[in-house]
């Protein structure tokens, strides 16, 4: 069997971190099993679905490296949904209902007031043909419900949650089509999963009850359900669902110079028994992907953990991966020198300015200005070389008797304008002898 997973967002907005995690796990499982990863755009809501969101979803997945092997759109499949709906009508598995939203809400309130679960009472099944005709003459249009088989307990073995059992009599017959003819998600999704050969559905635990309903839909369609894996939902650092998680998308991460590899590395592992590790390549994450490692506890998404992971991954990126994002004159050798000092890639320009200038040295006390004047004179005597820092500090130590911090700190401050940074032995050849002379002259005057 060829494994096939799908990520099925509705293009009614931008992806957020929860969507991204779902897409990632579907992609990882498919890649591990040498299968197929499908992007299915669930764009049945014509009013809210926008082409700009379709393009944004594609771009976000591409930025993260989650390139689908195939793409489908539900808006191109309405004829297929009509065809299957007619078959379900003929088999008695769907039926029209005429209650208004207000009437249904009143029913739910009455049931809750009596201490009963708010389950649809199937009153529409008791309507005669004449009563239905009368309602339609009054201008009532039906919505359509899928009729659950109360005599068939719903069970499946979930890849994460284990054995699942639902009593269908405790579930409402789900609405599958609205009065205006638009589709709700569950039946088209089941039809698509059958037609497109989806073998595994990986999604959040908030869909468990939907899965119970859809399993009966698969059987009504004459198909075996795919396997399901329902993962724990993301929570914020406060340990509960956070509105902020809904606003964290690719644009937010990019604005903060978060690397896609950092997002992938974090979301691949949180909620599992595996440690979160800085990896610049998804290959080891894919190789270790295993549903048995997923826990039932909520997966905690910590933005500070992401920032720390991002810094570690920035330190792993090779020159070829970042070349197009660096200043034009920065070569591989310069990248190797500057890379360990980055907090994130947003710091590159700052550190490159340390090399190219201008830099502003702090105000120096008289004794340090005198020392820097001597440094200027000694540097004038030296040839440019890879050992120029070692040669300069050796000459100054001998001429002034300074060593340690009193020797190195004034030089660093004069040459870089900072108290910290890359190893000066590597940095000074990048700055160059002539620029270094100019900076020492300015700092000593």
N, C-alpha and C positions, 0 to 999 in steps of 0.2 A: 504493500500500500504506500502510495506517495503522500507524504504529509502535506497538508495545505491549511494554512491559517489565514485569518483576515483581520484587518483593522477597518472598522466601519464607522467613521465619524460623520456627523451631520454638518454640512458646510454652512452653519448658521452663526458661526463665530470662529475665533482663533483657538487653536489647540492650547490647552493648559497642561501643567505638569502631570496631572492624573491621566489625561489622554495619552500623553507622551509615554508614560510608563506602560500603559496597555499596548500601545503600538510596539514598543521596544520588546516586550516579552513575547508577543506573537512573532515578531521578526527573528528574535534569538532562537526560539524553538524551531521555527522553520529552517533556519540556517544550520542549526545543529543536526537536524534530521535530513539535511540535503533536500528539503522540500520547497514549497512555493509560498510566498508571502503576498497576499492580495490586499490592495487598497480598494475598498468598496465605499463609494460616496453615497451615503444614505440621504439623498436629496429629494425625498418625496414631498417635503414641505416647500412648495413653490414660492410661497410668500416670503419665507425667512431665509431660504437658501440663496446664497449670493456667489457669483463666479469669482469675486475677489477672495472669498474664503476658500474656495476650491484651490485657487492658485497659491494661497498662503499655506494651506495644508501640504500641498506638494513641496513647496519651498522649505517648509520646516522639516519635513521628513528627510529631504535631501541634505539639509545642513547637518542633521544628526547622523547621517550615513545610513538611514533606514530606507533604502531604495526598494520600492515594491517591484515584484516580478510581473505583476499584472494589475490592471485597474478596470473597475466596472462602476457604472452609475445606475442607481435605482430608477432615476427619471427616464431611462431608456427602456424600462421593463414593465411599464404599466399594463401593456397587453397581456403579459404573462401572469400578472397578479389577477387580472380580470378572469382569465381562463381558469386559474386554480380556484378562485372564489366560486365560480359557477359549479365546479365539480364538488366543492364542499357543500354548496347549497343542495345539490342533488343527493348527497349522502347524508344530509341532515345534520351536518356538523357546524353550520352557521345559521343564524336566525336574525330577523330584523327586530329591533326594539325601538319604541317610540317615546320613551320618557325624555323630558327636557333635562338640561343640566340642573335646573332648580328643583325639579321633582326628585331627581336622583340624590341631590344633596339633602333634601328633606328626609328621604328614606334612610340615609346613612345616619343622620342625627337621631332619628327615632330608634334605630337599632342600637346605637351607642348609648342612648338614654336608658334602654332596657337591659344594658349590660351584655349585648350580643355583638359579635363581630360584624362589621359593615360589609356584608357580602350581598351581591346582587341577588334578589329573590326570584329571578326568572319569571317575573310576571308576564313578560312579553310572550312566553311560550303558551300562556293560557288564552291569548287573544284569538278570537275566531276570525275567519277570513272577512266576515262582514265588519267586525270591529276594526280590523286593520284598514279596510277600505274607507270606513267612516273617518278614521284618524287622518288618512291621507287626503280625503276630501276637505278636511279642515286645514290643510296646508302642512300637516306634520310630515317630515321626511324621516325615514328610519336611519338609525345607526346600526351597524352589524356587529354581532357578538359571536365569538367562537364558543361552541357548546362543549364544555368539558365532560368527559366520561367519568361520572362519579363512582362507577363500579370498577375502575381500573386504577389502583394505587400507583403513584408516580415514584419511581426509584431510579437512581443512577449512582455510579461510582465516580465521584469528583476527584480529579487529579490532585487537588489540594485539600479539600474538605472531607474526603472519604465518602462513606456511604450516606446518601441523602434519601429522605423519605418524605413525601407530601401526600396528604389526604385531599384529593381534588374537590371533595364536598366542602372543604373549608376555604376554597378559593372562588373568587368571582369569575364568571365567564367574561373573558377580556373583550373589550371593544377593539375591533380590528379595522373598522372603517367608520369615519365620521359621517354626519348627516350631509355634509357638503361634498362627499365623495372622496375626500382625501384619506390617505392611508395612515394608520398608526404603525409603529415600528415592528411589532412582533410577527405578524404573518408574512409580510414581504421579506423580512430577515430570514425566516425559516425557509421560505421558497427559494431565496437566493442561496442559502447554505446548501440546500439539496442540489440545485441546478449547477452550482459552481464547484461542487465536490469538496466542500470544507470538511476536513476531518477532525479538527480541534478548534474549540472556541475558548480563548483565554480572555477573561474580563473580570470586573470587580464583583465583590460579594454582594453588592446591592442589586445584582441581577439574578440572584438565586431563585427567587419566586418566579421571575420571568422565565427562567430555564424550565422550571416545573411545567409551566403552561406550554412552552414551546415544544417540550418533549411529546406532549399529546398532539401538537400540530404536526410534528414530523411523522408520527404514526398515521395521522389522518391523511397526510399527503402520500402515504405508501412508502415512506423512507425510514431508514434507521437514523437516529440522531447522531451528530458528531460527539466526540468526547468533550467534556467541559472541565475547565479549571477556573475556579472563582477565587481570586486573590484578595487578601485583606486590603482595605482602602488606605490611602495615604492620610496621615494626620500631621498637623503642625507640631512644633516643639512643645506646645502646651498640652499635647496629648489628646487633642480632639480635632475634629474636622474644622478647617480654618477657611474663611472666605478668601484669605490671601492666596491659598493654593490655587484658587480658581482664576487668579489674575497673573499667576506666574507662567508665562509662555516664552517662546523662543525670543521674541523681541525684548522681553525683560531681561533674559539671560545675556543676550548679545550686548545690550546697553551696559551691562556690568562686566563685560569682558570675560564671561564664563565660556570656557571651551566646550564644544559639543561632547568631547571625550569625557569631560568631567561629569556632565549630566548623565551620559550613558553608564559610566562606571558606578555612579551613585544609585541610579534607579534600577540598575541590574541586580543590585545586592540588598538594598534595604528591604526588610520584610522577609529575608531569608536567614538561614543559619551561617551563611558565608560572610567573611569579613569584607568590608568596603576597602578596596585597594586602588591606588593610583595606577591606571594602565592607559597607555596612549593608543592601544589597539584593542578592538573588541574581541579578537580571537580567543583569548583565555576566558573571557566572560561567557562566550558562546559555548566553549568546550565544557565549562563547569555547570551550565544551566541544567537544573533538575527540579521538577515540581515538588519532589519529596523534601527539598530544602526550604520550601516556603512554609512560614508559620501562620497561625490563625490570628495572632495579635496584630493590631494595626501597625502599618509601616510608617515609621516616624521620619518625616522629611525635615531636615535641619539645614537652613540656609548657611549657617556658619560652617557646618561640616562640608557643604558644597564648596564654599570659598576656600577652605583649607585644602580640599582635594584638588580644586582647580589650580592652586599654586603649585602643588606637587606635580601635577600633570604638565603645567607650563614648563617645568624644569626637565621634563622628559621629551619634549617635542624636538624632533630633529630639524635641521635647517631646511630640508626639502619640504617639510610639512608647513612651514611658516614663511618661506621665502617671499611669497607674494604679499605678505602683510608687513614686511620690514622696510625700513628706509632703503632707498635704491642703492646707496653705497655700502650698506652693511653686508659683509660677506659671511661665509660659514665660520671663519675663525672669530670674527667679532661676535657672532651669535653665541658661540660656545663660551665666550668670556662674559657676556652680559646676561645670558640666560639664568644662571643660578641666583641672580639678584632680583629677578622679577617677582612681584606679587601677582600680577597677571599681565596679559599682553598689552594692556593699556599703558604699562610703564616703559615700553620699548623706546618711545620717542624721548622720554625724559632721560633715560640712560644714554641714548645715542647723542643727545645734546651735550652730555658730559664729555663725550669723545670729540665732537665737532665744534663745541662752543656755541655761543659765548657762555662762560661760567662766571659767577660772581663769588669771589673768595670773601669769607667773613673778615671783619676788621681784626687786624693782628696786633698784639702788643709789640712794643719796640724791639724786645729781644728776639722775637720770632721774625720780625721784618729783617733784622740784621742777619739772622740765620738764613732766610730765604734769599737774601742778596748773595750770600756765600754760595748757596745752592745754584743760583743763576750762573755764577762764575765757574763753578765746577762743571755744570752741564755744558757750558760753552767749550770746555776742553775735551768733551767726550764725543765720540762718533756715534751716530745712530746705530742701534743694534737691538737684538732681542734681549740682551742682558743689560740694557741701559739703566733700568731701575736699580739693579744690584750694583752696578758700577757707581751710580750716583750716590746711593746711600753708603756704600763702602768708603767713598772718598770723603763724604761729609762726616762720617763717624770719626775718621782719622783726623780731619781738620778741626772739628768742633768738640769732640769728646761726647757728643750726644749719642744716646742709644734708646731703644724702646720707643715708647709713646712720644717723648719730646723730639725724637728724631723723625718719626714717620707721620705723626698727625699734622704738623704744620705743612709738610709737603703735600699730603693728601688734600687738605683744605685748599691750598693754593692752586693745585692742579685740577681739582674736581668741583670745588665749592661745597663739598660734603664731608661729613665725619665718617662715612662708611661707604662701602661699595665693593666692586670687583677687586681682585688681587691686583695691586699696583704693578707688580712685575709683568702681568699680562696686559694691563690697561695702558701703561705708559707708551709702549710701542704703537698702540692704536692712536693715541693722542698725537704722537709724533714729536720729534725733538724741537722743531721750530715753534709749534704751538705751545709746548711746555715752557720754552724760554720766555715767550710773551706773557704767559700766565704768572710765572715766577717774578718777572719784572714788575707786573702790575701789583702783585700782592706785597712786594717788598718796598714799594715806593710810598 
